[in-house]
Amino acid sequence: MAGALFTFGTAFVIPLYTTMIVAPHWDWTKKLAETSFPYMVLGALYIYLLSLSWTSETLRLMFSSKYWLPELPGITRMFSSTITVASAWIHLLAVDLFCGRHVYLDGLQHNVETRHSLVLCLMMCPIGIISHLLTKAVTLSLRSMKGDQAVEVATVSL
């Protein structure tokens, strides 16, 4: 069961990323990005897998220190379960897609290229976010410089 839901969740996000990357200005892509449906599906999958993975010792494994802070050895033991790993994967897919959606919509709003950042969001989300922020900063800076040069050229020609 965990394997099938893992595969379904992975396959489920691919068309969403594909449309944002291949057809970013297509009306259907914008509608897909603005809907909550993918997050409801991934959220339901996550809740289901999480409920299957929860055991009587889950909290003890997560918060094994005397200060009730997570500790790596407990988390490692907790993730030895296939169902727990599958639930964590669905969690990552949902968060990565949410961030990818933000990158996509922000790119549209500011007319900034996002395809490379979306690929990175799919594979390594934090790097995709950094990529987008750098791309946006460079793009807006270059536009600003071009705008200043256009003003200077217009002033000189008068």
GROMACS elastic network, one bead per residue, 0.5 to 0.9 nm:
[ bonds ]
;  ai    aj funct       b0    kb
    1     4     6  0.52578   500
    1     5     6  0.63116   500
    1     6     6  0.85198   500
    1    83     6  0.84922   500
    2     5     6  0.52413   500
    2     6     6  0.59452   500
    2     7     6  0.85745   500
    2    49     6  0.72725   500
    2    82     6  0.69693   500
    2    83     6  0.54358   500
    2    84     6  0.88125   500
    2    85     6  0.88462   500
    2    86     6  0.60359   500
    2    87     6  0.82151   500
    3     7     6  0.61753   500
    3     8     6  0.85439   500
    3    82     6  0.81739   500
    3    83     6  0.82172   500
    3    86     6  0.72980   500
    4     7     6  0.51443   500
    4     8     6  0.60570   500
    4     9     6  0.85803   500
    5     9     6  0.59643   500
    5    10     6  0.84299   500
    5    45     6  0.73278   500
    5    49     6  0.83925   500
    5    86     6  0.76371   500
    5    90     6  0.85960   500
    6     9     6  0.53228   500
    6    10     6  0.62508   500
    6    11     6  0.86517   500
    6    86     6  0.55700   500
    6    87     6  0.79477   500
    6    89     6  0.72065   500
    6    90     6  0.69224   500
    7    10     6  0.51554   500
    7    11     6  0.60452   500
    7    12     6  0.83592   500
    8    11     6  0.51462   500
    8    12     6  0.58331   500
    8    13     6  0.88696   500
    9    13     6  0.66439   500
    9    41     6  0.86916   500
    9    42     6  0.68633   500
    9    45     6  0.77845   500
    9    89     6  0.85362   500
    9    90     6  0.63004   500
    9    93     6  0.75111   500
   10    13     6  0.58014   500
   10    14     6  0.68467   500
   10    89     6  0.85949   500
   10    90     6  0.77972   500
   10    93     6  0.72702   500
   11    14     6  0.54353   500
   11    15     6  0.76679   500
   12    15     6  0.67163   500
   12    16     6  0.76675   500
   12    38     6  0.82421   500
   12    42     6  0.86987   500
   13    16     6  0.52814   500
   13    17     6  0.63798   500
   13    18     6  0.85757   500
   13    38     6  0.79062   500
   13    93     6  0.74373   500
   13    94     6  0.85393   500
   13    97     6  0.73150   500
   13   122     6  0.88413   500
   14    17     6  0.52857   500
   14    18     6  0.59289   500
   14    19     6  0.86651   500
   14   122     6  0.86341   500
   15    19     6  0.61128   500
   15    20     6  0.85848   500
   16    19     6  0.54778   500
   16    20     6  0.64314   500
   16    21     6  0.87478   500
   16    29     6  0.78912   500
   16    32     6  0.72221   500
   16    33     6  0.77284   500
   16    38     6  0.86662   500
   16    97     6  0.83913   500
   17    20     6  0.51298   500
   17    21     6  0.60948   500
   17    22     6  0.84493   500
   17    97     6  0.78520   500
   17   100     6  0.78412   500
   17   101     6  0.85825   500
   17   118     6  0.71601   500
   17   119     6  0.78386   500
   17   122     6  0.74159   500
   18    21     6  0.51555   500
   18    22     6  0.57511   500
   18    23     6  0.77828   500
   19    22     6  0.52047   500
   19    23     6  0.51150   500
   19    24     6  0.64590   500
   19    26     6  0.82380   500
   19    28     6  0.84862   500
   19    29     6  0.57450   500
   19    32     6  0.86871   500
   20    23     6  0.57720   500
   20    25     6  0.82089   500
   20    26     6  0.87152   500
   20    29     6  0.61231   500
   20    30     6  0.81028   500
   20    32     6  0.89309   500
   20    33     6  0.79417   500
   20   100     6  0.88711   500
   20   101     6  0.82932   500
   20   104     6  0.67636   500
   20   114     6  0.86863   500
   20   115     6  0.75529   500
   20   118     6  0.77699   500
   21    24     6  0.58881   500
   21   104     6  0.86084   500
   21   114     6  0.76014   500
   21   116     6  0.81369   500
   21   118     6  0.68008   500
   21   119     6  0.76790   500
   22   115     6  0.78847   500
   23    26     6  0.54352   500
   23    27     6  0.89461   500
   23    28     6  0.89274   500
   23    29     6  0.68416   500
   24    27     6  0.84282   500
   24    29     6  0.62782   500
   24    30     6  0.74427   500
   24   104     6  0.78086   500
   24   108     6  0.80745   500
   24   114     6  0.87729   500
   24   115     6  0.84089   500
   25    28     6  0.85398   500
   25    29     6  0.70065   500
   25    30     6  0.71948   500
   25   108     6  0.80397   500
   26    29     6  0.53070   500
   26    30     6  0.66609   500
   26    31     6  0.89505   500
   27    30     6  0.51916   500
   27    31     6  0.63315   500
   27    32     6  0.87078   500
   28    31     6  0.50430   500
   28    32     6  0.61439   500
   28    33     6  0.86075   500
   29    32     6  0.50515   500
   29    33     6  0.61554   500
   29    34     6  0.86296   500
   30    33     6  0.50905   500
   30    34     6  0.61993   500
   30    35     6  0.87890   500
   30   105     6  0.80943   500
   31    34     6  0.51824   500
   31    35     6  0.62934   500
   32    35     6  0.54706   500
   32    36     6  0.84681   500
   32    37     6  0.84494   500
   32    38     6  0.85113   500
   33    36     6  0.81493   500
   33    38     6  0.89950   500
   33   101     6  0.60298   500
   33   102     6  0.87790   500
   33   104     6  0.80446   500
   33   105     6  0.76245   500
   34   101     6  0.82311   500
   34   105     6  0.85504   500
   35    38     6  0.73584   500
   35    39     6  0.85691   500
   36    39     6  0.54917   500
   36    40     6  0.63440   500
   36    41     6  0.89138   500
   37    40     6  0.50781   500
   37    41     6  0.62980   500
   37    42     6  0.86769   500
   38    41     6  0.51775   500
   38    42     6  0.61361   500
   38    43     6  0.83204   500
   38    94     6  0.81617   500
   38    97     6  0.87757   500
   39    42     6  0.50550   500
   39    43     6  0.56520   500
   39    44     6  0.83071   500
   39    94     6  0.63530   500
   39    95     6  0.89504   500
   39    97     6  0.84614   500
   39    98     6  0.79295   500
   40    44     6  0.60345   500
   40    45     6  0.85741   500
   41    44     6  0.52143   500
   41    45     6  0.62810   500
   41    46     6  0.86088   500
   42    45     6  0.50521   500
   42    46     6  0.60461   500
   42    47     6  0.86106   500
   42    90     6  0.65283   500
   42    91     6  0.76569   500
   42    93     6  0.78098   500
   42    94     6  0.59952   500
   43    47     6  0.61203   500
   43    48     6  0.85408   500
   43    90     6  0.81228   500
   43    91     6  0.77954   500
   43    94     6  0.73843   500
   44    47     6  0.51734   500
   44    48     6  0.61466   500
   44    49     6  0.86279   500
   45    48     6  0.51951   500
   45    49     6  0.61606   500
   45    50     6  0.84026   500
   45    87     6  0.77730   500
   45    90     6  0.71255   500
   45    91     6  0.89507   500
   46    49     6  0.52232   500
   46    50     6  0.58219   500
   46    51     6  0.83894   500
   46    86     6  0.84742   500
   46    87     6  0.53812   500
   46    88     6  0.78036   500
   46    89     6  0.87003   500
   46    90     6  0.57806   500
   46    91     6  0.62199   500
   46    94     6  0.88681   500
   47    50     6  0.50534   500
   47    51     6  0.60163   500
   47    52     6  0.86258   500
   47    87     6  0.79359   500
   48    51     6  0.52470   500
   48    52     6  0.64266   500
   48    53     6  0.87903   500
   48    87     6  0.82252   500
   49    52     6  0.50696   500
   49    53     6  0.61504   500
   49    54     6  0.86667   500
   49    83     6  0.63488   500
   49    84     6  0.72189   500
   49    86     6  0.70555   500
   49    87     6  0.50743   500
   49    88     6  0.87840   500
   49    90     6  0.86507   500
   50    53     6  0.50367   500
   50    54     6  0.60884   500
   50    83     6  0.76998   500
   50    84     6  0.67299   500
   50    86     6  0.86839   500
   50    87     6  0.55750   500
   50    88     6  0.82379   500
   51    54     6  0.53481   500
   51    55     6  0.86500   500
   52    55     6  0.81380   500
   52    83     6  0.69749   500
   52    84     6  0.81169   500
   52    87     6  0.89952   500
   53    58     6  0.85585   500
   53    81     6  0.75627   500
   53    82     6  0.84833   500
   53    83     6  0.54719   500
   53    84     6  0.51452   500
   53    85     6  0.88579   500
   53    87     6  0.77737   500
   54    57     6  0.81028   500
   54    58     6  0.60414   500
   54    59     6  0.88228   500
   54    84     6  0.79758   500
   55    58     6  0.52753   500
   55    59     6  0.83469   500
   56    59     6  0.74858   500
   56    60     6  0.82393   500
   57    60     6  0.51188   500
   57    61     6  0.61331   500
   57    62     6  0.86338   500
   57    78     6  0.89027   500
   58    61     6  0.51646   500
   58    62     6  0.61486   500
   58    63     6  0.85744   500
   58    74     6  0.89328   500
   58    78     6  0.68869   500
   59    62     6  0.50283   500
   59    63     6  0.58881   500
   59    64     6  0.78922   500
   60    63     6  0.53477   500
   60    64     6  0.53020   500
   60    65     6  0.88154   500
   60    74     6  0.78476   500
   61    64     6  0.55002   500
   61    70     6  0.80564   500
   61    71     6  0.81338   500
   61    73     6  0.81433   500
   61    75     6  0.61632   500
   61    76     6  0.86831   500
   61    77     6  0.72254   500
   61    78     6  0.63342   500
   62    65     6  0.87924   500
   62    68     6  0.84531   500
   62    69     6  0.77226   500
   62    70     6  0.51498   500
   62    71     6  0.67433   500
   62    72     6  0.84233   500
   62    73     6  0.89711   500
   62    74     6  0.56386   500
   62    75     6  0.55463   500
   62    78     6  0.74807   500
   63    66     6  0.80923   500
   63    67     6  0.80282   500
   63    69     6  0.51419   500
   63    71     6  0.66078   500
   63    74     6  0.75052   500
   63    75     6  0.85708   500
   64    67     6  0.82317   500
   64    68     6  0.64425   500
   64    69     6  0.70727   500
   64    70     6  0.65671   500
   64    71     6  0.64430   500
   64    73     6  0.88166   500
   64    74     6  0.65212   500
   65    68     6  0.53049   500
   65    69     6  0.58456   500
   65    70     6  0.69869   500
   65    71     6  0.67164   500
   66    69     6  0.76870   500
   67    70     6  0.88856   500
   68    71     6  0.89567   500
   70    73     6  0.89651   500
   70    74     6  0.74793   500
   70    75     6  0.72168   500
   71    74     6  0.57025   500
   71    75     6  0.63762   500
   71    76     6  0.87233   500
   72    75     6  0.50764   500
   72    76     6  0.59450   500
   72    77     6  0.86288   500
   73    76     6  0.50539   500
   73    77     6  0.63214   500
   73    78     6  0.86548   500
   74    77     6  0.51754   500
   74    78     6  0.61678   500
   74    79     6  0.86973   500
   75    79     6  0.62121   500
   75    80     6  0.88191   500
   76    79     6  0.51876   500
   76    80     6  0.65610   500
   77    80     6  0.52734   500
   77    81     6  0.80246   500
   78    81     6  0.65079   500
   78    84     6  0.72007   500
   78    85     6  0.88188   500
   79    82     6  0.73638   500
   79    83     6  0.84988   500
   79    84     6  0.57071   500
   79    85     6  0.57017   500
   79    88     6  0.86982   500
   80    83     6  0.88971   500
   80    84     6  0.75669   500
   80    85     6  0.75329   500
   81    84     6  0.52452   500
   81    85     6  0.63687   500
   81    86     6  0.86939   500
   82    85     6  0.51358   500
   82    86     6  0.61259   500
   82    87     6  0.86611   500
   83    87     6  0.61652   500
   83    88     6  0.85754   500
   84    87     6  0.51274   500
   84    88     6  0.61872   500
   84    89     6  0.85906   500
   85    88     6  0.50199   500
   85    89     6  0.60902   500
   85    90     6  0.87001   500
   86    89     6  0.50075   500
   86    90     6  0.63074   500
   86    91     6  0.85836   500
   87    90     6  0.51875   500
   87    91     6  0.61812   500
   87    92     6  0.86905   500
   88    92     6  0.62081   500
   88    93     6  0.86486   500
   89    92     6  0.50239   500
   89    93     6  0.61693   500
   89    94     6  0.86614   500
   90    94     6  0.61969   500
   90    95     6  0.86513   500
   91    94     6  0.52650   500
   91    95     6  0.62886   500
   91    96     6  0.85322   500
   92    95     6  0.51778   500
   92    96     6  0.58371   500
   92    97     6  0.83048   500
   93    96     6  0.51509   500
   93    97     6  0.59359   500
   93    98     6  0.84522   500
   93   122     6  0.80090   500
   94    97     6  0.51870   500
   94    98     6  0.61134   500
   94    99     6  0.86777   500
   95    98     6  0.50246   500
   95    99     6  0.62361   500
   95   100     6  0.84990   500
   95   125     6  0.85293   500
   96    99     6  0.51169   500
   96   100     6  0.59710   500
   96   101     6  0.84636   500
   96   121     6  0.60793   500
   96   122     6  0.63616   500
   96   123     6  0.84869   500
   96   124     6  0.81642   500
   96   125     6  0.55461   500
   96   126     6  0.84981   500
   97   101     6  0.59295   500
   97   102     6  0.85004   500
   97   121     6  0.75396   500
   97   122     6  0.71485   500
   97   125     6  0.85848   500
   98   101     6  0.50919   500
   98   102     6  0.63576   500
   98   103     6  0.87938   500
   99   102     6  0.50065   500
   99   103     6  0.62622   500
   99   104     6  0.86032   500
   99   118     6  0.89785   500
   99   121     6  0.71652   500
   99   125     6  0.72673   500
   99   126     6  0.87446   500
   99   128     6  0.87008   500
   99   129     6  0.73473   500
  100   103     6  0.50226   500
  100   104     6  0.60982   500
  100   105     6  0.86099   500
  100   117     6  0.80497   500
  100   118     6  0.57044   500
  100   119     6  0.87284   500
  100   120     6  0.88733   500
  100   121     6  0.56033   500
  100   122     6  0.72456   500
  100   125     6  0.76222   500
  100   128     6  0.78871   500
  100   129     6  0.78728   500
  101   104     6  0.50136   500
  101   105     6  0.60910   500
  101   106     6  0.83789   500
  101   118     6  0.84538   500
  102   105     6  0.52447   500
  102   106     6  0.58821   500
  102   107     6  0.83171   500
  103   106     6  0.51809   500
  103   107     6  0.59590   500
  103   108     6  0.86332   500
  103   114     6  0.68187   500
  103   117     6  0.75100   500
  103   118     6  0.71010   500
  103   121     6  0.86139   500
  103   128     6  0.83982   500
  103   129     6  0.69963   500
  103   132     6  0.65927   500
  103   133     6  0.86643   500
  104   107     6  0.51315   500
  104   108     6  0.63480   500
  104   109     6  0.87320   500
  104   113     6  0.87516   500
  104   114     6  0.61935   500
  104   115     6  0.82223   500
  104   117     6  0.87338   500
  104   118     6  0.72620   500
  105   108     6  0.50880   500
  105   109     6  0.61715   500
  105   110     6  0.87103   500
  106   109     6  0.50027   500
  106   110     6  0.61897   500
  106   111     6  0.81495   500
  106   112     6  0.79079   500
  106   114     6  0.87977   500
  107   110     6  0.52985   500
  107   111     6  0.54450   500
  107   113     6  0.61622   500
  107   114     6  0.58756   500
  107   132     6  0.81499   500
  107   136     6  0.76814   500
  108   112     6  0.65072   500
  108   113     6  0.81392   500
  108   114     6  0.84773   500
  109   112     6  0.78803   500
  110   136     6  0.79307   500
  110   140     6  0.82611   500
  111   136     6  0.89087   500
  111   139     6  0.89792   500
  112   132     6  0.86307   500
  112   135     6  0.74145   500
  112   136     6  0.60179   500
  112   139     6  0.67375   500
  112   140     6  0.81861   500
  113   116     6  0.78290   500
  113   117     6  0.83599   500
  113   132     6  0.83627   500
  113   135     6  0.75460   500
  113   136     6  0.79900   500
  113   139     6  0.86270   500
  114   117     6  0.51751   500
  114   118     6  0.60171   500
  114   119     6  0.87092   500
  114   131     6  0.87699   500
  114   132     6  0.65213   500
  114   135     6  0.80467   500
  114   136     6  0.87874   500
  115   118     6  0.51317   500
  115   119     6  0.63681   500
  115   120     6  0.87344   500
  116   119     6  0.52501   500
  116   120     6  0.64089   500
  116   121     6  0.87016   500
  116   128     6  0.77923   500
  116   131     6  0.78854   500
  116   132     6  0.82512   500
  117   120     6  0.50239   500
  117   121     6  0.60602   500
  117   122     6  0.86585   500
  117   125     6  0.86925   500
  117   127     6  0.79187   500
  117   129     6  0.67487   500
  117   130     6  0.81522   500
  117   131     6  0.54850   500
  117   132     6  0.53683   500
  117   135     6  0.84835   500
  118   122     6  0.61913   500
  118   123     6  0.86978   500
  118   125     6  0.83698   500
  118   128     6  0.62351   500
  118   129     6  0.83999   500
  118   132     6  0.82721   500
  119   122     6  0.52168   500
  119   123     6  0.65044   500
  119   124     6  0.83627   500
  119   125     6  0.87996   500
  119   128     6  0.72231   500
  120   123     6  0.51316   500
  120   124     6  0.52802   500
  120   125     6  0.60180   500
  120   126     6  0.81735   500
  120   127     6  0.62525   500
  120   129     6  0.80333   500
  120   131     6  0.79210   500
  121   124     6  0.52681   500
  121   126     6  0.68366   500
  121   127     6  0.68503   500
  121   129     6  0.66924   500
  122   125     6  0.60858   500
  122   128     6  0.78381   500
  123   127     6  0.88157   500
  123   128     6  0.82186   500
  124   127     6  0.56612   500
  124   128     6  0.63681   500
  125   129     6  0.62843   500
  125   130     6  0.87179   500
  126   129     6  0.51486   500
  126   130     6  0.63239   500
  126   131     6  0.85570   500
  127   130     6  0.50714   500
  127   131     6  0.59846   500
  127   132     6  0.85654   500
  128   132     6  0.61612   500
  128   133     6  0.86501   500
  129   132     6  0.51106   500
  129   133     6  0.62203   500
  129   134     6  0.86321   500
  130   133     6  0.51076   500
  130   134     6  0.61294   500
  130   135     6  0.84590   500
  131   134     6  0.52449   500
  131   135     6  0.60083   500
  131   136     6  0.84662   500
  132   136     6  0.59053   500
  132   137     6  0.84328   500
  133   136     6  0.51284   500
  133   137     6  0.60941   500
  133   138     6  0.86143   500
  134   137     6  0.51059   500
  134   138     6  0.61235   500
  134   139     6  0.84425   500
  135   138     6  0.52507   500
  135   139     6  0.59468   500
  135   140     6  0.84673   500
  136   139     6  0.51099   500
  136   140     6  0.59757   500
  136   141     6  0.83066   500
  137   140     6  0.53546   500
  137   141     6  0.59581   500
  137   142     6  0.85563   500
  138   141     6  0.50592   500
  138   142     6  0.60769   500
  138   143     6  0.85477   500
  139   142     6  0.52258   500
  139   143     6  0.61899   500
  139   144     6  0.85886   500
  140   143     6  0.50313   500
  140   144     6  0.60766   500
  140   145     6  0.86239   500
  141   144     6  0.50298   500
  141   145     6  0.62237   500
  141   146     6  0.86411   500
  142   145     6  0.50532   500
  142   146     6  0.61450   500
  142   147     6  0.85161   500
  143   146     6  0.50592   500
  143   147     6  0.60786   500
  143   148     6  0.86410   500
  144   147     6  0.50156   500
  144   148     6  0.62645   500
  144   149     6  0.86773   500
  145   148     6  0.50867   500
  145   149     6  0.62278   500
  145   150     6  0.86296   500
  146   149     6  0.50276   500
  146   150     6  0.61225   500
  146   151     6  0.86600   500
  147   150     6  0.50667   500
  147   151     6  0.63281   500
  147   152     6  0.87195   500
  148   151     6  0.51418   500
  148   152     6  0.62670   500
  148   153     6  0.87090   500
  149   153     6  0.61046   500
  149   154     6  0.85403   500
  150   153     6  0.51263   500
  150   154     6  0.61487   500
  150   155     6  0.85657   500
  151   154     6  0.51490   500
  151   155     6  0.61301   500
  151   156     6  0.86623   500
  152   155     6  0.50704   500
  152   156     6  0.61308   500
  152   157     6  0.85984   500
  153   156     6  0.51847   500
  153   157     6  0.61463   500
  153   158     6  0.87384   500
  154   157     6  0.52700   500
  154   158     6  0.64348   500
  155   158     6  0.54008   500
